[in-house]
Amino acid sequence: HTLAEQIRTFRDCKGIIAIRGAELANIVWMDPGSKVIVINAGRFDLAAPPAWGLAKLLGIRYDQIDWGEDPYPELCTDLVERITSHIEN
């Protein structure tokens, strides 16, 4: 995708769900009040991940789901249910 396409995609979305590690630099294009849900897989130990600080600065709601030891988790029913509960809040 071109930079312009990435900007448009993030600017037009209301929320994003991502695995921790990409650090979500593109949230800079999201509107204040949008929501970011980060799946913290593999136990990253940073108390304040970079995306959290960026989200706070930009007025984006940040939520993190801590999920197991494997840095490459499989999408299973339990994880989908956890994600869904965070979307509804």
PDB file with one MODEL, atoms N, CA, C and O in Angstrom:
MODEL        1
ATOM      1  N   HIS A   1       0.829  -1.184   0.000  1.00  0.00           N
ATOM      2  CA  HIS A   1       0.000   0.000   0.000  1.00  0.00           C
ATOM      3  C   HIS A   1       0.873   1.246   0.000  1.00  0.00           C
ATOM      4  O   HIS A   1       1.952   1.263   0.592  1.00  0.00           O
ATOM      5  N   THR A   2       0.397   2.277  -0.664  1.00  0.00           N
ATOM      6  CA  THR A   2       1.120   3.544  -0.650  1.00  0.00           C
ATOM      7  C   THR A   2       0.888   4.236   0.692  1.00  0.00           C
ATOM      8  O   THR A   2      -0.025   3.876   1.435  1.00  0.00           O
ATOM      9  N   LEU A   3       1.712   5.220   0.992  1.00  0.00           N
ATOM     10  CA  LEU A   3       1.531   5.977   2.225  1.00  0.00           C
ATOM     11  C   LEU A   3       0.154   6.643   2.248  1.00  0.00           C
ATOM     12  O   LEU A   3      -0.523   6.642   3.276  1.00  0.00           O
ATOM     13  N   ALA A   4      -0.254   7.203   1.125  1.00  0.00           N
ATOM     14  CA  ALA A   4      -1.572   7.849   1.055  1.00  0.00           C
ATOM     15  C   ALA A   4      -2.697   6.853   1.350  1.00  0.00           C
ATOM     16  O   ALA A   4      -3.664   7.199   2.029  1.00  0.00           O
ATOM     17  N   GLU A   5      -2.580   5.628   0.849  1.00  0.00           N
ATOM     18  CA  GLU A   5      -3.596   4.596   1.110  1.00  0.00           C
ATOM     19  C   GLU A   5      -3.615   4.218   2.591  1.00  0.00           C
ATOM     20  O   GLU A   5      -4.683   4.035   3.176  1.00  0.00           O
ATOM     21  N   GLN A   6      -2.428   4.101   3.196  1.00  0.00           N
ATOM     22  CA  GLN A   6      -2.355   3.773   4.619  1.00  0.00           C
ATOM     23  C   GLN A   6      -2.984   4.876   5.462  1.00  0.00           C
ATOM     24  O   GLN A   6      -3.741   4.601   6.393  1.00  0.00           O
ATOM     25  N   ILE A   7      -2.668   6.116   5.132  1.00  0.00           N
ATOM     26  CA  ILE A   7      -3.240   7.245   5.869  1.00  0.00           C
ATOM     27  C   ILE A   7      -4.755   7.229   5.757  1.00  0.00           C
ATOM     28  O   ILE A   7      -5.449   7.376   6.763  1.00  0.00           O
ATOM     29  N   ARG A   8      -5.274   7.054   4.558  1.00  0.00           N
ATOM     30  CA  ARG A   8      -6.723   7.033   4.331  1.00  0.00           C
ATOM     31  C   ARG A   8      -7.378   5.890   5.117  1.00  0.00           C
ATOM     32  O   ARG A   8      -8.430   6.079   5.727  1.00  0.00           O
ATOM     33  N   THR A   9      -6.764   4.726   5.101  1.00  0.00           N
ATOM     34  CA  THR A   9      -7.322   3.570   5.809  1.00  0.00           C
ATOM     35  C   THR A   9      -7.421   3.841   7.300  1.00  0.00           C
ATOM     36  O   THR A   9      -8.467   3.602   7.904  1.00  0.00           O
ATOM     37  N   PHE A  10      -6.350   4.335   7.900  1.00  0.00           N
ATOM     38  CA  PHE A  10      -6.358   4.584   9.341  1.00  0.00           C
ATOM     39  C   PHE A  10      -7.233   5.780   9.701  1.00  0.00           C
ATOM     40  O   PHE A  10      -7.874   5.775  10.752  1.00  0.00           O
ATOM     41  N   ARG A  11      -7.271   6.794   8.857  1.00  0.00           N
ATOM     42  CA  ARG A  11      -8.098   7.967   9.132  1.00  0.00           C
ATOM     43  C   ARG A  11      -9.582   7.601   9.100  1.00  0.00           C
ATOM     44  O   ARG A  11     -10.376   8.164   9.853  1.00  0.00           O
ATOM     45  N   ASP A  12      -9.954   6.668   8.241  1.00  0.00           N
ATOM     46  CA  ASP A  12     -11.359   6.303   8.074  1.00  0.00           C
ATOM     47  C   ASP A  12     -11.848   5.244   9.060  1.00  0.00           C
ATOM     48  O   ASP A  12     -13.052   5.005   9.144  1.00  0.00           O
ATOM     49  N   CYS A  13     -10.951   4.608   9.803  1.00  0.00           N
ATOM     50  CA  CYS A  13     -11.394   3.535  10.697  1.00  0.00           C
ATOM     51  C   CYS A  13     -11.786   4.079  12.069  1.00  0.00           C
ATOM     52  O   CYS A  13     -11.294   5.121  12.503  1.00  0.00           O
ATOM     53  N   LYS A  14     -12.671   3.363  12.734  1.00  0.00           N
ATOM     54  CA  LYS A  14     -13.120   3.713  14.083  1.00  0.00           C
ATOM     55  C   LYS A  14     -12.318   2.987  15.146  1.00  0.00           C
ATOM     56  O   LYS A  14     -12.333   3.371  16.316  1.00  0.00           O
ATOM     57  N   GLY A  15     -11.613   1.931  14.735  1.00  0.00           N
ATOM     58  CA  GLY A  15     -10.831   1.158  15.682  1.00  0.00           C
ATOM     59  C   GLY A  15      -9.940   0.172  14.966  1.00  0.00           C
ATOM     60  O   GLY A  15     -10.101  -0.097  13.776  1.00  0.00           O
ATOM     61  N   ILE A  16      -8.990  -0.363  15.724  1.00  0.00           N
ATOM     62  CA  ILE A  16      -8.068  -1.347  15.162  1.00  0.00           C
ATOM     63  C   ILE A  16      -7.717  -2.362  16.240  1.00  0.00           C
ATOM     64  O   ILE A  16      -7.637  -2.031  17.423  1.00  0.00           O
ATOM     65  N   ILE A  17      -7.509  -3.598  15.814  1.00  0.00           N
ATOM     66  CA  ILE A  17      -7.065  -4.674  16.699  1.00  0.00           C
ATOM     67  C   ILE A  17      -5.746  -5.166  16.133  1.00  0.00           C
ATOM     68  O   ILE A  17      -5.656  -5.469  14.943  1.00  0.00           O
ATOM     69  N   ALA A  18      -4.710  -5.251  16.982  1.00  0.00           N
ATOM     70  CA  ALA A  18      -3.390  -5.633  16.487  1.00  0.00           C
ATOM     71  C   ALA A  18      -2.624  -6.436  17.524  1.00  0.00           C
ATOM     72  O   ALA A  18      -2.880  -6.341  18.725  1.00  0.00           O
ATOM     73  N   ILE A  19      -1.687  -7.222  17.040  1.00  0.00           N
ATOM     74  CA  ILE A  19      -0.761  -7.944  17.910  1.00  0.00           C
ATOM     75  C   ILE A  19       0.350  -6.980  18.303  1.00  0.00           C
ATOM     76  O   ILE A  19       0.852  -6.231  17.464  1.00  0.00           O
ATOM     77  N   ARG A  20       0.730  -6.997  19.559  1.00  0.00           N
ATOM     78  CA  ARG A  20       1.809  -6.133  20.050  1.00  0.00           C
ATOM     79  C   ARG A  20       3.094  -6.477  19.317  1.00  0.00           C
ATOM     80  O   ARG A  20       3.395  -7.651  19.102  1.00  0.00           O
ATOM     81  N   GLY A  21       3.837  -5.480  18.940  1.00  0.00           N
ATOM     82  CA  GLY A  21       5.102  -5.670  18.245  1.00  0.00           C
ATOM     83  C   GLY A  21       5.218  -4.768  17.037  1.00  0.00           C
ATOM     84  O   GLY A  21       6.304  -4.287  16.715  1.00  0.00           O
ATOM     85  N   ALA A  22       4.108  -4.539  16.369  1.00  0.00           N
ATOM     86  CA  ALA A  22       4.127  -3.638  15.215  1.00  0.00           C
ATOM     87  C   ALA A  22       4.222  -2.190  15.673  1.00  0.00           C
ATOM     88  O   ALA A  22       4.642  -1.320  14.909  1.00  0.00           O
ATOM     89  N   GLU A  23       3.843  -1.936  16.888  1.00  0.00           N
ATOM     90  CA  GLU A  23       3.871  -0.642  17.563  1.00  0.00           C
ATOM     91  C   GLU A  23       2.947   0.401  16.981  1.00  0.00           C
ATOM     92  O   GLU A  23       2.909   1.528  17.473  1.00  0.00           O
ATOM     93  N   LEU A  24       2.214   0.064  15.962  1.00  0.00           N
ATOM     94  CA  LEU A  24       1.061   0.844  15.546  1.00  0.00           C
ATOM     95  C   LEU A  24       1.336   2.316  15.274  1.00  0.00           C
ATOM     96  O   LEU A  24       0.552   3.176  15.678  1.00  0.00           O
ATOM     97  N   ALA A  25       2.412   2.610  14.610  1.00  0.00           N
ATOM     98  CA  ALA A  25       2.739   4.006  14.297  1.00  0.00           C
ATOM     99  C   ALA A  25       1.641   4.687  13.490  1.00  0.00           C
ATOM    100  O   ALA A  25       1.476   5.904  13.582  1.00  0.00           O
ATOM    101  N   ASN A  26       0.893   3.928  12.706  1.00  0.00           N
ATOM    102  CA  ASN A  26      -0.146   4.524  11.864  1.00  0.00           C
ATOM    103  C   ASN A  26      -1.355   5.037  12.637  1.00  0.00           C
ATOM    104  O   ASN A  26      -2.245   5.641  12.038  1.00  0.00           O
ATOM    105  N   ILE A  27      -1.414   4.816  13.949  1.00  0.00           N
ATOM    106  CA  ILE A  27      -2.544   5.375  14.694  1.00  0.00           C
ATOM    107  C   ILE A  27      -2.493   6.902  14.709  1.00  0.00           C
ATOM    108  O   ILE A  27      -3.474   7.545  15.082  1.00  0.00           O
ATOM    109  N   VAL A  28      -1.372   7.486  14.312  1.00  0.00           N
ATOM    110  CA  VAL A  28      -1.305   8.955  14.244  1.00  0.00           C
ATOM    111  C   VAL A  28      -2.352   9.507  13.286  1.00  0.00           C
ATOM    112  O   VAL A  28      -2.715  10.679  13.387  1.00  0.00           O
ATOM    113  N   TRP A  29      -2.842   8.698  12.368  1.00  0.00           N
ATOM    114  CA  TRP A  29      -3.825   9.153  11.382  1.00  0.00           C
ATOM    115  C   TRP A  29      -5.258   8.964  11.857  1.00  0.00           C
ATOM    116  O   TRP A  29      -6.188   9.421  11.192  1.00  0.00           O
ATOM    117  N   MET A  30      -5.457   8.301  12.992  1.00  0.00           N
ATOM    118  CA  MET A  30      -6.810   8.020  13.476  1.00  0.00           C
ATOM    119  C   MET A  30      -7.410   9.243  14.161  1.00  0.00           C
ATOM    120  O   MET A  30      -6.690  10.094  14.684  1.00  0.00           O
ATOM    121  N   ASP A  31      -8.737   9.316  14.150  1.00  0.00           N
ATOM    122  CA  ASP A  31      -9.441  10.408  14.813  1.00  0.00           C
ATOM    123  C   ASP A  31      -9.431  10.217  16.326  1.00  0.00           C
ATOM    124  O   ASP A  31      -9.449   9.084  16.806  1.00  0.00           O
ATOM    125  N   PRO A  32      -9.402  11.316  17.082  1.00  0.00           N
ATOM    126  CA  PRO A  32      -9.566  11.214  18.534  1.00  0.00           C
ATOM    127  C   PRO A  32     -10.874  10.482  18.849  1.00  0.00           C
ATOM    128  O   PRO A  32     -11.880  10.665  18.165  1.00  0.00           O
ATOM    129  N   GLY A  33     -10.844   9.656  19.889  1.00  0.00           N
ATOM    130  CA  GLY A  33     -12.015   8.871  20.256  1.00  0.00           C
ATOM    131  C   GLY A  33     -12.054   7.494  19.618  1.00  0.00           C
ATOM    132  O   GLY A  33     -12.842   6.643  20.029  1.00  0.00           O
ATOM    133  N   SER A  34     -11.201   7.263  18.606  1.00  0.00           N
ATOM    134  CA  SER A  34     -11.095   5.922  18.016  1.00  0.00           C
ATOM    135  C   SER A  34     -10.528   4.980  19.072  1.00  0.00           C
ATOM    136  O   SER A  34     -10.037   5.430  20.108  1.00  0.00           O
ATOM    137  N   LYS A  35     -10.594   3.684  18.816  1.00  0.00           N
ATOM    138  CA  LYS A  35     -10.129   2.716  19.809  1.00  0.00           C
ATOM    139  C   LYS A  35      -9.088   1.784  19.219  1.00  0.00           C
ATOM    140  O   LYS A  35      -9.221   1.314  18.089  1.00  0.00           O
ATOM    141  N   VAL A  36      -8.049   1.525  20.000  1.00  0.00           N
ATOM    142  CA  VAL A  36      -7.005   0.575  19.640  1.00  0.00           C
ATOM    143  C   VAL A  36      -7.029  -0.541  20.678  1.00  0.00           C
ATOM    144  O   VAL A  36      -6.954  -0.281  21.879  1.00  0.00           O
ATOM    145  N   ILE A  37      -7.132  -1.783  20.212  1.00  0.00           N
ATOM    146  CA  ILE A  37      -7.040  -2.947  21.093  1.00  0.00           C
ATOM    147  C   ILE A  37      -5.780  -3.700  20.697  1.00  0.00           C
ATOM    148  O   ILE A  37      -5.647  -4.153  19.560  1.00  0.00           O
ATOM    149  N   VAL A  38      -4.860  -3.830  21.642  1.00  0.00           N
ATOM    150  CA  VAL A  38      -3.584  -4.487  21.383  1.00  0.00           C
ATOM    151  C   VAL A  38      -3.561  -5.822  22.107  1.00  0.00           C
ATOM    152  O   VAL A  38      -3.843  -5.894  23.303  1.00  0.00           O
ATOM    153  N   ILE A  39      -3.225  -6.880  21.378  1.00  0.00           N
ATOM    154  CA  ILE A  39      -3.070  -8.205  21.975  1.00  0.00           C
ATOM    155  C   ILE A  39      -1.607  -8.344  22.354  1.00  0.00           C
ATOM    156  O   ILE A  39      -0.736  -8.409  21.486  1.00  0.00           O
ATOM    157  N   ASN A  40      -1.338  -8.388  23.653  1.00  0.00           N
ATOM    158  CA  ASN A  40       0.018  -8.487  24.172  1.00  0.00           C
ATOM    159  C   ASN A  40       0.373  -9.967  24.309  1.00  0.00           C
ATOM    160  O   ASN A  40       0.217 -10.558  25.377  1.00  0.00           O
ATOM    161  N   ALA A  41       0.848 -10.547  23.223  1.00  0.00           N
ATOM    162  CA  ALA A  41       1.198 -11.966  23.196  1.00  0.00           C
ATOM    163  C   ALA A  41       2.699 -12.108  23.387  1.00  0.00           C
ATOM    164  O   ALA A  41       3.473 -11.294  22.882  1.00  0.00           O
ATOM    165  N   GLY A  42       3.107 -13.121  24.102  1.00  0.00           N
ATOM    166  CA  GLY A  42       4.528 -13.353  24.310  1.00  0.00           C
ATOM    167  C   GLY A  42       5.102 -12.551  25.454  1.00  0.00           C
ATOM    168  O   GLY A  42       6.318 -12.511  25.639  1.00  0.00           O
ATOM    169  N   ARG A  43       4.249 -11.917  26.215  1.00  0.00           N
ATOM    170  CA  ARG A  43       4.648 -11.247  27.453  1.00  0.00           C
ATOM    171  C   ARG A  43       5.684 -10.142  27.279  1.00  0.00           C
ATOM    172  O   ARG A  43       6.750 -10.190  27.892  1.00  0.00           O
ATOM    173  N   PHE A  44       5.381  -9.159  26.458  1.00  0.00           N
ATOM    174  CA  PHE A  44       6.221  -7.969  26.422  1.00  0.00           C
ATOM    175  C   PHE A  44       6.153  -7.329  27.801  1.00  0.00           C
ATOM    176  O   PHE A  44       5.072  -7.226  28.381  1.00  0.00           O
ATOM    177  N   ASP A  45       7.276  -6.906  28.325  1.00  0.00           N
ATOM    178  CA  ASP A  45       7.313  -6.406  29.694  1.00  0.00           C
ATOM    179  C   ASP A  45       7.340  -4.891  29.820  1.00  0.00           C
ATOM    180  O   ASP A  45       7.500  -4.380  30.928  1.00  0.00           O
ATOM    181  N   LEU A  46       7.191  -4.162  28.737  1.00  0.00           N
ATOM    182  CA  LEU A  46       7.206  -2.710  28.845  1.00  0.00           C
ATOM    183  C   LEU A  46       5.966  -2.240  29.597  1.00  0.00           C
ATOM    184  O   LEU A  46       4.843  -2.600  29.245  1.00  0.00           O
ATOM    185  N   ALA A  47       6.175  -1.448  30.617  1.00  0.00           N
ATOM    186  CA  ALA A  47       5.050  -0.954  31.411  1.00  0.00           C
ATOM    187  C   ALA A  47       4.155  -0.039  30.581  1.00  0.00           C
ATOM    188  O   ALA A  47       2.930  -0.088  30.700  1.00  0.00           O
ATOM    189  N   ALA A  48       4.758   0.787  29.749  1.00  0.00           N
ATOM    190  CA  ALA A  48       3.987   1.711  28.910  1.00  0.00           C
ATOM    191  C   ALA A  48       4.455   1.553  27.470  1.00  0.00           C
ATOM    192  O   ALA A  48       5.397   2.227  27.051  1.00  0.00           O
ATOM    193  N   PRO A  49       3.806   0.667  26.700  1.00  0.00           N
ATOM    194  CA  PRO A  49       4.214   0.461  25.312  1.00  0.00           C
ATOM    195  C   PRO A  49       4.151   1.765  24.517  1.00  0.00           C
ATOM    196  O   PRO A  49       3.338   2.635  24.829  1.00  0.00           O
ATOM    197  N   PRO A  50       4.990   1.911  23.503  1.00  0.00           N
ATOM    198  CA  PRO A  50       4.985   3.141  22.699  1.00  0.00           C
ATOM    199  C   PRO A  50       3.609   3.514  22.163  1.00  0.00           C
ATOM    200  O   PRO A  50       3.259   4.694  22.141  1.00  0.00           O
ATOM    201  N   ALA A  51       2.823   2.533  21.732  1.00  0.00           N
ATOM    202  CA  ALA A  51       1.496   2.834  21.184  1.00  0.00           C
ATOM    203  C   ALA A  51       0.576   3.421  22.250  1.00  0.00           C
ATOM    204  O   ALA A  51      -0.291   4.235  21.930  1.00  0.00           O
ATOM    205  N   TRP A  52       0.746   3.028  23.503  1.00  0.00           N
ATOM    206  CA  TRP A  52      -0.074   3.570  24.587  1.00  0.00           C
ATOM    207  C   TRP A  52       0.167   5.067  24.744  1.00  0.00           C
ATOM    208  O   TRP A  52      -0.781   5.848  24.831  1.00  0.00           O
ATOM    209  N   GLY A  53       1.434   5.463  24.779  1.00  0.00           N
ATOM    210  CA  GLY A  53       1.761   6.880  24.912  1.00  0.00           C
ATOM    211  C   GLY A  53       1.262   7.693  23.734  1.00  0.00           C
ATOM    212  O   GLY A  53       0.754   8.801  23.905  1.00  0.00           O
ATOM    213  N   LEU A  54       1.409   7.145  22.544  1.00  0.00           N
ATOM    214  CA  LEU A  54       0.944   7.823  21.339  1.00  0.00           C
ATOM    215  C   LEU A  54      -0.580   7.965  21.357  1.00  0.00           C
ATOM    216  O   LEU A  54      -1.116   9.025  21.034  1.00  0.00           O
ATOM    217  N   ALA A  55      -1.265   6.895  21.736  1.00  0.00           N
ATOM    218  CA  ALA A  55      -2.730   6.939  21.814  1.00  0.00           C
ATOM    219  C   ALA A  55      -3.188   7.984  22.829  1.00  0.00           C
ATOM    220  O   ALA A  55      -4.121   8.744  22.569  1.00  0.00           O
ATOM    221  N   LYS A  56      -2.535   8.017  23.972  1.00  0.00           N
ATOM    222  CA  LYS A  56      -2.896   8.991  25.010  1.00  0.00           C
ATOM    223  C   LYS A  56      -2.720  10.413  24.492  1.00  0.00           C
ATOM    224  O   LYS A  56      -3.585  11.265  24.698  1.00  0.00           O
ATOM    225  N   LEU A  57      -1.624  10.664  23.834  1.00  0.00           N
ATOM    226  CA  LEU A  57      -1.334  11.985  23.277  1.00  0.00           C
ATOM    227  C   LEU A  57      -2.378  12.411  22.242  1.00  0.00           C
ATOM    228  O   LEU A  57      -2.732  13.586  22.153  1.00  0.00           O
ATOM    229  N   LEU A  58      -2.865  11.441  21.461  1.00  0.00           N
ATOM    230  CA  LEU A  58      -3.787  11.730  20.359  1.00  0.00           C
ATOM    231  C   LEU A  58      -5.270  11.633  20.739  1.00  0.00           C
ATOM    232  O   LEU A  58      -6.141  11.893  19.909  1.00  0.00           O
ATOM    233  N   GLY A  59      -5.558  11.260  21.989  1.00  0.00           N
ATOM    234  CA  GLY A  59      -6.953  11.127  22.404  1.00  0.00           C
ATOM    235  C   GLY A  59      -7.619   9.874  21.875  1.00  0.00           C
ATOM    236  O   GLY A  59      -8.835   9.836  21.686  1.00  0.00           O
ATOM    237  N   ILE A  60      -6.811   8.842  21.635  1.00  0.00           N
ATOM    238  CA  ILE A  60      -7.320   7.559  21.145  1.00  0.00           C
ATOM    239  C   ILE A  60      -7.437   6.608  22.335  1.00  0.00           C
ATOM    240  O   ILE A  60      -6.528   6.527  23.161  1.00  0.00           O
ATOM    241  N   ARG A  61      -8.545   5.899  22.420  1.00  0.00           N
ATOM    242  CA  ARG A  61      -8.752   4.955  23.523  1.00  0.00           C
ATOM    243  C   ARG A  61      -7.880   3.720  23.294  1.00  0.00           C
ATOM    244  O   ARG A  61      -7.932   3.113  22.224  1.00  0.00           O
ATOM    245  N   TYR A  62      -7.091   3.352  24.281  1.00  0.00           N
ATOM    246  CA  TYR A  62      -6.144   2.237  24.173  1.00  0.00           C
ATOM    247  C   TYR A  62      -6.555   1.161  25.159  1.00  0.00           C
ATOM    248  O   TYR A  62      -6.822   1.444  26.327  1.00  0.00           O
ATOM    249  N   ASP A  63      -6.603  -0.068  24.685  1.00  0.00           N
ATOM    250  CA  ASP A  63      -6.929  -1.201  25.543  1.00  0.00           C
ATOM    251  C   ASP A  63      -5.979  -2.338  25.188  1.00  0.00           C
ATOM    252  O   ASP A  63      -5.663  -2.543  24.016  1.00  0.00           O
ATOM    253  N   GLN A  64      -5.525  -3.071  26.190  1.00  0.00           N
ATOM    254  CA  GLN A  64      -4.573  -4.157  25.947  1.00  0.00           C
ATOM    255  C   GLN A  64      -5.103  -5.457  26.529  1.00  0.00           C
ATOM    256  O   GLN A  64      -5.617  -5.489  27.647  1.00  0.00           O
ATOM    257  N   ILE A  65      -4.973  -6.523  25.760  1.00  0.00           N
ATOM    258  CA  ILE A  65      -5.339  -7.864  26.204  1.00  0.00           C
ATOM    259  C   ILE A  65      -4.043  -8.655  26.350  1.00  0.00           C
ATOM    260  O   ILE A  65      -3.348  -8.898  25.364  1.00  0.00           O
ATOM    261  N   ASP A  66      -3.718  -9.058  27.578  1.00  0.00           N
ATOM    262  CA  ASP A  66      -2.545  -9.913  27.789  1.00  0.00           C
ATOM    263  C   ASP A  66      -2.951 -11.344  27.465  1.00  0.00           C
ATOM    264  O   ASP A  66      -3.926 -11.861  28.010  1.00  0.00           O
ATOM    265  N   TRP A  67      -2.182 -11.991  26.558  1.00  0.00           N
ATOM    266  CA  TRP A  67      -2.601 -13.294  26.059  1.00  0.00           C
ATOM    267  C   TRP A  67      -1.430 -14.245  25.925  1.00  0.00           C
ATOM    268  O   TRP A  67      -0.797 -14.297  24.870  1.00  0.00           O
ATOM    269  N   GLY A  68      -1.130 -14.992  26.960  1.00  0.00           N
ATOM    270  CA  GLY A  68      -0.204 -16.114  26.914  1.00  0.00           C
ATOM    271  C   GLY A  68       1.248 -15.790  26.628  1.00  0.00           C
ATOM    272  O   GLY A  68       1.652 -14.629  26.576  1.00  0.00           O
ATOM    273  N   GLU A  69       2.014 -16.839  26.447  1.00  0.00           N
ATOM    274  CA  GLU A  69       3.457 -16.751  26.261  1.00  0.00           C
ATOM    275  C   GLU A  69       3.884 -16.756  24.801  1.00  0.00           C
ATOM    276  O   GLU A  69       4.965 -16.265  24.477  1.00  0.00           O
ATOM    277  N   ASP A  70       3.065 -17.294  23.923  1.00  0.00           N
ATOM    278  CA  ASP A  70       3.433 -17.452  22.516  1.00  0.00           C
ATOM    279  C   ASP A  70       3.336 -16.112  21.786  1.00  0.00           C
ATOM    280  O   ASP A  70       2.262 -15.510  21.759  1.00  0.00           O
ATOM    281  N   PRO A  71       4.437 -15.630  21.190  1.00  0.00           N
ATOM    282  CA  PRO A  71       4.382 -14.354  20.478  1.00  0.00           C
ATOM    283  C   PRO A  71       3.561 -14.416  19.186  1.00  0.00           C
ATOM    284  O   PRO A  71       3.282 -13.381  18.580  1.00  0.00           O
ATOM    285  N   TYR A  72       3.176 -15.620  18.767  1.00  0.00           N
ATOM    286  CA  TYR A  72       2.366 -15.804  17.562  1.00  0.00           C
ATOM    287  C   TYR A  72       1.115 -16.604  17.921  1.00  0.00           C
ATOM    288  O   TYR A  72       1.004 -17.770  17.542  1.00  0.00           O
ATOM    289  N   PRO A  73       0.178 -15.998  18.642  1.00  0.00           N
ATOM    290  CA  PRO A  73      -0.985 -16.754  19.109  1.00  0.00           C
ATOM    291  C   PRO A  73      -1.929 -17.115  17.970  1.00  0.00           C
ATOM    292  O   PRO A  73      -2.036 -16.399  16.974  1.00  0.00           O
ATOM    293  N   GLU A  74      -2.603 -18.236  18.143  1.00  0.00           N
ATOM    294  CA  GLU A  74      -3.629 -18.636  17.186  1.00  0.00           C
ATOM    295  C   GLU A  74      -4.933 -17.943  17.561  1.00  0.00           C
ATOM    296  O   GLU A  74      -5.215 -17.717  18.737  1.00  0.00           O
ATOM    297  N   LEU A  75      -5.710 -17.616  16.559  1.00  0.00           N
ATOM    298  CA  LEU A  75      -7.012 -17.009  16.801  1.00  0.00           C
ATOM    299  C   LEU A  75      -7.971 -18.120  17.215  1.00  0.00           C
ATOM    300  O   LEU A  75      -8.357 -18.953  16.395  1.00  0.00           O
ATOM    301  N   CYS A  76      -8.347 -18.126  18.471  1.00  0.00           N
ATOM    302  CA  CYS A  76      -9.232 -19.164  19.001  1.00  0.00           C
ATOM    303  C   CYS A  76     -10.485 -18.502  19.568  1.00  0.00           C
ATOM    304  O   CYS A  76     -10.554 -17.279  19.689  1.00  0.00           O
ATOM    305  N   THR A  77     -11.457 -19.313  19.909  1.00  0.00           N
ATOM    306  CA  THR A  77     -12.730 -18.806  20.418  1.00  0.00           C
ATOM    307  C   THR A  77     -12.537 -17.948  21.661  1.00  0.00           C
ATOM    308  O   THR A  77     -13.155 -16.890  21.780  1.00  0.00           O
ATOM    309  N   ASP A  78     -11.688 -18.387  22.589  1.00  0.00           N
ATOM    310  CA  ASP A  78     -11.471 -17.621  23.819  1.00  0.00           C
ATOM    311  C   ASP A  78     -10.907 -16.235  23.532  1.00  0.00           C
ATOM    312  O   ASP A  78     -11.332 -15.252  24.138  1.00  0.00           O
ATOM    313  N   LEU A  79      -9.953 -16.155  22.613  1.00  0.00           N
ATOM    314  CA  LEU A  79      -9.369 -14.858  22.271  1.00  0.00           C
ATOM    315  C   LEU A  79     -10.396 -13.962  21.579  1.00  0.00           C
ATOM    316  O   LEU A  79     -10.470 -12.766  21.862  1.00  0.00           O
ATOM    317  N   VAL A  80     -11.180 -14.534  20.681  1.00  0.00           N
ATOM    318  CA  VAL A  80     -12.226 -13.755  20.004  1.00  0.00           C
ATOM    319  C   VAL A  80     -13.221 -13.207  21.028  1.00  0.00           C
ATOM    320  O   VAL A  80     -13.650 -12.058  20.919  1.00  0.00           O
ATOM    321  N   GLU A  81     -13.589 -14.015  22.014  1.00  0.00           N
ATOM    322  CA  GLU A  81     -14.519 -13.556  23.054  1.00  0.00           C
ATOM    323  C   GLU A  81     -13.915 -12.416  23.868  1.00  0.00           C
ATOM    324  O   GLU A  81     -14.610 -11.453  24.194  1.00  0.00           O
ATOM    325  N   ARG A  82     -12.626 -12.516  24.199  1.00  0.00           N
ATOM    326  CA  ARG A  82     -11.957 -11.430  24.938  1.00  0.00           C
ATOM    327  C   ARG A  82     -11.931 -10.159  24.108  1.00  0.00           C
ATOM    328  O   ARG A  82     -12.209  -9.073  24.618  1.00  0.00           O
ATOM    329  N   ILE A  83     -11.595 -10.291  22.825  1.00  0.00           N
ATOM    330  CA  ILE A  83     -11.560  -9.119  21.939  1.00  0.00           C
ATOM    331  C   ILE A  83     -12.944  -8.487  21.867  1.00  0.00           C
ATOM    332  O   ILE A  83     -13.083  -7.269  21.977  1.00  0.00           O
ATOM    333  N   THR A  84     -13.962  -9.314  21.684  1.00  0.00           N
ATOM    334  CA  THR A  84     -15.336  -8.820  21.584  1.00  0.00           C
ATOM    335  C   THR A  84     -15.740  -8.062  22.841  1.00  0.00           C
ATOM    336  O   THR A  84     -16.383  -7.016  22.751  1.00  0.00           O
ATOM    337  N   SER A  85     -15.373  -8.574  24.006  1.00  0.00           N
ATOM    338  CA  SER A  85     -15.739  -7.883  25.247  1.00  0.00           C
ATOM    339  C   SER A  85     -15.052  -6.523  25.343  1.00  0.00           C
ATOM    340  O   SER A  85     -15.610  -5.594  25.928  1.00  0.00           O
ATOM    341  N   HIS A  86     -13.862  -6.390  24.782  1.00  0.00           N
ATOM    342  CA  HIS A  86     -13.155  -5.106  24.798  1.00  0.00           C
ATOM    343  C   HIS A  86     -13.732  -4.142  23.765  1.00  0.00           C
ATOM    344  O   HIS A  86     -13.699  -2.928  23.970  1.00  0.00           O
ATOM    345  N   ILE A  87     -14.252  -4.660  22.673  1.00  0.00           N
ATOM    346  CA  ILE A  87     -14.869  -3.803  21.655  1.00  0.00           C
ATOM    347  C   ILE A  87     -16.133  -3.164  22.212  1.00  0.00           C
ATOM    348  O   ILE A  87     -16.408  -1.992  21.956  1.00  0.00           O
ATOM    349  N   GLU A  88     -16.889  -3.924  22.963  1.00  0.00           N
ATOM    350  CA  GLU A  88     -18.176  -3.444  23.464  1.00  0.00           C
ATOM    351  C   GLU A  88     -18.028  -2.434  24.586  1.00  0.00           C
ATOM    352  O   GLU A  88     -19.000  -1.765  24.936  1.00  0.00           O
ATOM    353  N   ASN A  89     -16.856  -2.306  25.153  1.00  0.00           N
ATOM    354  CA  ASN A  89     -16.633  -1.347  26.254  1.00  0.00           C
ATOM    355  C   ASN A  89     -16.085  -0.043  25.740  1.00  0.00           C
ATOM    356  O   ASN A  89     -15.839   0.874  26.523  1.00  0.00           O
TER     357      ASN A  89
ENDMDL
END
